[in-house]
Amino acid sequence: MRAAVIGAGPAGLMAAETLTARGVDVDIYDAMPSFGRKFLMAGKSGLNISHAEERGVFLSRYRGNALLQDMVRAFGSAEIVDWMARLGIAAHTGPTGRVFPEMMKASPLLRAWLVQLQESGAVLHARHRWQGWDGNGALVFGTPVGEVTASPDVTILALGGASWKRLGSDGAWASVLAAKGIDVAPFGPSNCGFLVEWSDHIREKFAGAPVKSVRLWADGVETRSEFVITQRGVESGGIYTLSAALVDELQRAGTATLFVDLLPDTDLPAIAANLVRPRGKQSMANHLRKSLGLSGVKLALLHETAGGALPSEPEALARLIKAVPIRISGTAPLDEAISTTGGVAWAALNDGLMVREVPGVFCAGEMIDWDAPTGGYLITACLATGKAAGEGASEWLQAPSR
């Protein structure tokens, strides 16, 4: 039996590994000149491949998606650490529970993985852009030497979402599947930056500035993480954690509010008590700096959201310091998002991730409609769905009734 895996990111490669381990011959196709480009980009500053937190908490990151949770339960953090060890890559768990390859980068892991796949008989085909099926049901690829076709016994699609087009994840496959009658949800940004209508003062003085040691919340979700001011809004770690909550609020109300506690380790009464102290001839800026340590970008955010006139009453000012409201007007462009929502609807797939409308075709990875925050959850789910699709395809090949 022969399988085609289309898409050489973590989901596709894991599907290929699962199939080769079960004795299936595999061809791996990718549109780009080299494999795993988005995977390599994700690991450029440290490949956060999973998270070692308690399993129940870990599974909750997948927002109640029971089938996806089952797949991650079967191939989660511990299984990923064991899998890397089999490739000769030790794992390192950071102080916050994030799991990385010991050398931090993605490239040594990817190299070892591709070697292992080729030694297992997988054949790699770069610069093969999938264009759909021909009239006889064969896969059609555009290549530098012209159009080629393939007629495998089973196909796994692992084509990614719709962000970072230059790395090969362009979502162009959606129209091909939709034409087959497959339910494909519209793409949307996730783990993304957001738009804020900053004043010229913020844009000119503080674009690129990190806002550290804060507590953030939106729509009932909170985090203790820093974020970054940009020319057009906010982005980075803490913002990505709140991405789903902010997107939900934007869709529901048209705008959203990000709240920032500038002094999360000091309670409101203590802040108010400091503000009550006479400031003499000091400016309010100096008073806030000396009494509370507020200066720079934090002080600028305080003035920005107060319209330039800070409350004169100490308790009112203390309440503002503990909950600075930043009005969010929209998301950054889809192509700049770390990940995307939308894609093949779960209802279009069976429990083995086979497309109901096209028997023998399976889906894996970010091209399925699911969402998760950064912190190792995205890559874990890509690996887990890749493994599940590989297992589903192998079982389908062996089924006497197919």
Phi, psi and omega in degrees: 000147181231137181241147170250129173247121184250113184115117186251041169270190183299324180293313181295317181293323177292323175298317179297317179298318181296319180291315181296325179295340180257016173083015179267135174286136188231134167251129179251123183246142174213145183287336187274164179292340178219164188268154171067036186293318178290325175301315178294320179295320179299329182262011184299320180250019180126114185279098177279094191271338178197192181215138187264017181290169181306139191301319180299319178294316180303311183294332180294341180294344183264020166053046173077011178280096190297318182294317178295320178299321177298320180292320178289326176298323181283333181217079183249211187301311182298318180293325178293320177299316178296319179297316178298321180299322179294336176271002180084018182246115178283154180259151175232128177255121182284174184297337179265004179095356179288138184256132181228156163297148186304323180274002175076321186281159179276333190299316179297323178295315180297317179300312181297322181294314181295322176298314181299319180296316180292323177294335178274000176104358178293141179251128184261133180233099176276166179055038175242100181268117182290133183242001180118209182241149174272185184296340180263004179088005179281148174290139180243131179235139169269131181227169178299340181254013179114186184281136176230158180234161176213146181232074180286167176282335180209149181231135172244123177264124177224065194266003176079181180269224186226031176234159182061057183303326183293345177261004174106354183260084189249354179070011183295339181293340187303317182292328179295315181289321179299325179293340177272002181084015180272133182288116179238117180285145179301146179284148174215156181284147173217156185048058190230170171279165180229156184267136175225137179274078181292156170287163177301326181299314179295313182298317185282326186261333192231005175300127183095353183280133174280144176250106190255164176053057179227165171245134182239148171206157178201131174052040176087000179248138181224164179204154172253085181213154177279167173216176184234136172280134176241172179303328186244002180168231183221151176200186176091185195318300182297326179292319179297323179298326182265005186306310183298319180296318180292319178296317179302316181292321177298317181292327183280320189241350181090336174222169177217162179235125173263124178258138182234122172268108185287339181227071187294340182264005178236126183281167186300314179301322180293321178296314180299321180297321177294323183287336180291333182302139180301138179255359177057232182269002180295145170290161178299324179299315178293323179297316179293323179293314185283323185274331185232353181077018179271124179201181175056229186293328178294317178294321179297319178296322179298312179294321182301312185281343177269003181070023178090345181243102181289147177303138181277335182279126187306316183291323178295320178293321178299318179297322178294318179299324182278349181206069178288119182270124176247120184279123179262127183257347181175182178261157171293165183305145182307317185293344180267354181290147176294321178217173181227149168271175182087178183117199183297125181292145179299327180294341179278354184241151172272184185293343176265009179071022173274139178291122184298324184282342184225084181305138180092357176246127183241158178235151180208156172081208189287349178286349173272151185281088174216170183215151176198156178283170171288169181118017181103347185287325182294308183292323177303314181292325176297315178295317182294318179288328175298316178295317180296320178293320177298318178293318179297319179293319179296317179294322179295320179298326184272351184291126182292338186271355186288000000 
